[in-house]
Amino acid sequence: MTRRWRTAAWRGICVTAALALTALLPSASAAADGGSGYAFAPDARTVTGAASTTDAVPLEPGTTYRSTLPDKGELYFRLELAAATTAYVPVTAVPPSSATVSASDGIEVSIEDANGSACDYDSARFGAGLSPRPVTAVGRRDAGKALCQAAGTYYVVVERAVSGSHTTSPGSWDLEIAPVTEPALARTGATAAPEAWNSASPEPLTSDPRHRTAGAGFTTARTLDQGVWQTGITPGQTLYYAVPVDWGQQLHATVDLGSTGGDAHGYVSAALNLSLYNPVRGYVDDVSLGYDGTQKSSSLDPLPPVAYANRYAVSGAQNAVRFAGAYYLVVHLTGQTADTFGKGPYGVTLRVRVDGTPNSGPGYAGSPVPKGIFGVSWDRGGLLEPAGDDHTAMRALAAGGIGTGTALLLVLGVWTLVARRAQSRASAQKPTA
């Protein structure tokens, strides 16, 4: 082996190690966006929505996209769907953190067929908190319904929902779009939603809380299993957690907002909002807390066990718990809290309970896209790690001997040392005059 080859080999090993360690660090695109606080998918493709169906760009299920929504006009995107495929297109709109919004402002999302018939319509509003935050609506083409059954081209239509009060700041909002497809069943099952299920509120969990920092978007959501979890939140911030819920299981969640511990007086309506979204980011339910500086608590209404047949329910919440997977708990503290009680941070406690024995679920005739999304052991790029707590994670990192930043410095140091030794050997082997 020549000296030059040995040096190149060592350099390649060091570069590979450095890249591997860098992958463990949060990437710039995975971190919260500086202007909105939302963490967009690090691998999101940038696309431009068209002003008409003629120029609509295609969306591929399983791929996450980033786009921009103007304050006026509609955006069009294109989908090609088979006859038996159900499609979900969640669209998250992210206004700047400095924007002014009204309660009834937000976004509207629909899917239309090639003849302009609407297959489905959904909207999301900012609500009484009057706080700019990420809001998500899902367009849907359900292959099991009478409308939109033919295979072919469909269009996703996105626009702003405007109240007409002219209180919302002008300017564009960022979008994250993550289309999903669901195949038909291999065999026909129940065609009516379950009517009998345990709707009683369970006993609240009282175990010692564990600290768990949150993600800043759907793709960076931190995993929670059953237990009591605590973190801090500042006014205007939105926290994302993911709870694995299998077929046949029920999710219960309670949120507590801690007291300020000071002498501040006042009241903020809808200060804290806890929203629940299903694996395709579809809205399930939410609760809001008014805040006067003393501790407050509220729980989501009891939900039925996750079942395929829930999609036949009239109730929106029961209809939404139609598949297993990651159920997202999203917590937002309105920016108005800072004006009355200060900048925080404020203590938030989540009490998460998952009841029921998992079952095998329905038998699909094919695979959903992305694969494994409707299950609890799906691959999310390592984001859905075992919950534990943040201190456990730090101990695990320490058990490896070094932190990732230190490791990078050591790798670069080894690279430099190898290069210097190679140069010294070359000098030593050079014949004297």
N, C-alpha and C positions, 0 to 999 in steps of 0.2 A: 504494500500500500504506500503510495507516494505521499510526501508531506502535503502537497496541494490537495490531494483527495481527502486526507485525514482532516485538514482544516475545514474544507467544504462540508464534510460529513458532520463534524461537530457543530458547525454553524447551522446546518439544517436541523439537527436535533434541538438546538437551542431555540431556533425560530419556531419549530413545531410546538415545543413546550410553552413558549411565550404565547403563541396563538391559543393554545388550549386553555391556559390560565386566563387569558384575556376574555375568553368566552364565558368564564365564570363570573366576570364582573358585569354589572348592569351597563348595557350599551346606551349611547346617547339617545337613540331613538326609542329605547325601552323606558327611559326615565320620563318623568312627568314633563310635559311640554311647558316651557317657561311662560307662555302667554295664557294658558288655560288650566294648567294643573292636571290635564288628562294624559295618561300614558298610552299612546297609540301603539299598535302592534309593531314590533321592530322590523318585521319582514313585509309590512304593508306596501302594496304597489300603488303608486300615484296615478289616478285616472281623472279625466275631465268629463263631467257630465254634459250631455248635449242639451241644446235648447229645444230639440224636436226629436221624434222617433227616428227620423231619417238618418241622423248622424250618431245615434246612440251607440256607445262602445259596449262590447260584451263583458259580462261578469262570469267568472268561472267559480262554481261552488268549491268550497275548501280553500279559497284564496281570500285574504283580507286586503281591502283597498282603503286608500285615503283620498278624499276629494274635498272640494270646497263648495259650499252652498251660498249663493248670493242672497241678499235680503229681499229680492223680488224675482219672480219667475220660477218656472219648474225645471228640474233636471231629469233627464231620461238616461236609463241604462238598459241593456238588452240581456235577456236570458234565453237559452235554448233548452227546452224541457221535453222529456219523453212523456207519453200519455199517462203512465202510472206513477210518475214522480211527483211527490209533494215538495214544494220549495219554500224556504223561509229566508227572507232577506232583512236582517236587522240593520238598521241605520242609526248610528249614534251621532247626534249633533252636539258640537262643543263650542259654545260661544266664548269669547275672550272673558277672562275673569273680571275685567273692568266694565263689562257691558251692563246696561240697564235693561231689565226685562219686566214684563207684566205677568200676572198669574196665568192668563189664558194664551200666552205666546208659547211657541214650541215648533214642532215639525209634524208634517203629515207624510205618510208613505203609503203607496198603493201599488198593486200589480195589475196590469191590463193585458188583455190578449191582443192579437193582431187586428181585431175589429174594433178596438177601443172600449170593449166591455170590461168593467172593473171586476176583478176576481176577489179582491179583498181590500180593506182600508184600515189603517191604524194611525193613531196620533199620540203624541206625548207633549205634555205641557209642564211649565216650570212650577206652577202651583202657588199656594199662598205664601210660601217662603220668600218669594220675589228675589230669588238669588240665582245668578247665572251658574248653571251646572250642566254636566252632560245629561242629555235626555235621549231615550232610545225608543224607537217605534219599529215594528216589524211588518213588512209586506209579506203576504202569504198566497201561494197558489196551492189549494188543497185538491189533490186528485180525486178525493172521494166525494166532492160536492158536485152539484149539477152544473155549475158554471165552470168554464175554463177547463174542460176535460181533454181537449185535443192536444196532440203533440205539436210542437212548433215554437214560434218566437213569441216571447212575452216581454213586457216592458215594465221596469221599476221606475216609478215616478216619485220624486222627492221635492217637497216645497216647504216654505216656512208657513206655520200657522200663526196668523197675525190677528190680534184682537180688535184692531181699529182704533185703539186708544192713543197710538203714536208715542207710547212711552218707551218702546224698545229702541235701543241704540241702533243706528244704521251700521252697515258693514257686514262682511261675510262671516260665516261660521265654518269651522273645520268639520269634516265628516269621516267616520269610520264605518265601512260596509263589510259585512262578513257573511256571504250567502252560504246556505246549507241545504242539502237535499236529503230527503227521506224516501226510501224505497217502499213499495207495496208489501203487504204481508204475503208469506208463502201460502198460508191458508186463511180463509175468512174466519174472523173471530166474532166476539160480541159487537153488536151494533148499537148498543145503548149504554150510557154511562152507569157505573155502579151507584145504587141509591143508598145502600146501607154501608156505613163506615163509621169509625169511632171519631165523633166530632167534639168530644170533651177536651177541654184544655188540660194538659198534663201538669203534674206537680212541677214547680219551678226548680231548676238545678241550683244547688247551694254549695257546690264544691269550691275549693280555693281557685281564684282566677289565675290564669296564665297570660303573660304578655305576648301579644302577637301584632306586629306592625302589618299594615294593609298594603295592597297594591293600589295603583292609581288608574287602573283601567281594567277592562275585561280580560285582556291577555296577560296582565301581570297580577291578577287576583291571587291573594295568598289563601292557602287551604285551611279550613277549619273542620275538625271533626267534632264529635259531641263533647261539650264541656262549656266552661265559663271562660271568656276571653276578654282581655282589656287592652286598650290602646288610647292614644291621645288624638284629638282632632282640633283643628283651628278653624275659625270662621271662614266660610267659603270653600273649605276643603271637602273632597269626596273620596271615600274609602271603598275599596272593592275586596270582597272575600268570596271564596268558592267553597261550597259544601257538597261533597259527593253524596248523592241520594240514589239508591238503587231501586229497581222495579219492586213494588210492594212496600216501600218504606214511606213514612210520613216525616216531614220536616216541621219543626216548631222553632220559632225564634223570638226572643225578647231583647229589647234594647233599653239600656239605662243610660241617662245622661247625668253625670255627677254634679254636685253643688259647686258653686264658685268659691266658697270658703271666705268670701269677703263681705263687705257691707253694701254692695251695690244693690240698687232697687230698680224695679221696672218689670216689663213683661215683653217677650218676643213671641208673636204668634207663629206656629209652625217652625220653630227654631231648628229642630232636628227631624230629618226624614229617613226612615228605613224602608227601602224598596227591595222586593224579591223578584228576580228574573230567572227564567228557566234556561236550559242548555242552549237554546237558540236565541237567547237574550230577550225573549218575550216577557212582557210584564205579567206578573202573577198577582201581587198584592203590595200594599204599603201602609205604613202608619206614620203619623207626625206627632211631635211633642211640642206643646207650648212651654215656655221656660221663664221662670221668675227668679232664677238664681239658686233655687233649691233643687234637690235631686228629683228626677222624673223617670218614669218607666212605662213602657207600653209593649204589647205583643201583637204579632201578626195573628189574624184569625186562623183557627185550626184548618188544616188542609187535608184532603183525602190522600190515601196512599197513591203513589205514582203508578199509573196504569195507562196502557194504550187506549182503552175505551173511554177514558176521561174526555177525549176530544169530542165526544158526542154530547157532553153536558152543556146546558144553557149557561150556567154560571161561568163567568170569565175566569175566576181563580181555579175552579175544578178543571175547566177546559184546558188551562195552561199547564197543569202537571200531567202531561201526556207522555212523557218519556223520562227515562233515567239519565243521569249525567251530572254535570256541574250546575248547581243552583246558586245563583249569585246574590249575596247580601250586599247592598250598596247603601252606605251611610253618608248623608250630607248634612253639614251644619251651616245654616244660612249666614251670609256675611253680615247681616244686620245684628247678629249677636255681639259683634265686636263693639258696636256703637253703645250698647247698653251695659255690657258686662266685661268688656275688655277683650284683648286679642288671644287670650288663652295660653297654652292649650287646655282643652276641657277633657275630662275623663269620660270614656265611653266603655260600657260593658255589654258584651253580646253573650246571651245564654242560648246555646244551640243544642237542640235535641233531635235525634234521628231514631224513630221507633219503627218496629216491624221487622219481620224476617224477609230478607231478599228472596225474590224468585227469578226464574229464568227470563221472564218477559215474553214479548211476542217473537214469533219467528219471521224475520224479514226475508224477502225473496232475493235481496241483494245487500250491498253494503251502503250505509249512509256516507255522505261526503261533507266534511272530512270523516275518515274512517274512525269508528269507535267513539264518536261524539255522544251516542246514546248509551253510555255505560259508565261505570265508576273506575275502571282501570285503564282509561284512555290515555294516550301519550300527548302531553301538553308541553313538550320541550322542557320537562323538569320543573315546570311552574307549580304543578300540583304535587308538591313533595309531602311526605308525612308531616302532619301538623306540628307536633311537639310544641316548643315555644322558642322565642328568639334567643334565650339564654342557652337552650339545648343546641341550637344551630351554631352559636358561637363556640360552644365547647367542642362540637364536632369539627369545626374548622381548626380549633387549637390542637385537637388530637392529631391532625395531619402534620403538626409541627410548626406551621407558619401560616400567615394570612396570605391571600392572593396577591395583594399589593407587594408585600415583602418578597413573595416568591418570584414575582416578575423582576424585581430588582436583583435578586440572586441569579436568575437565569441570565439577565443581561451582563451581570458581573462575570459569570462563568464564560460567557461568550467572549468578553474582552480578555479574560485571562488566557483562554485557549489561543486567541489570536496573537497575544504577546509572546506566549511560549513558542508558538510556531515561528514567529519572527526571530526570537532569540536562537532557536535551533538553526535557522537559516544562516544567521550571522556566524554561529560557531562553526558551521560546516563550510563556510566560504574560504577557499584557499588563500593563504597570505602571499603577498608579493615577494 
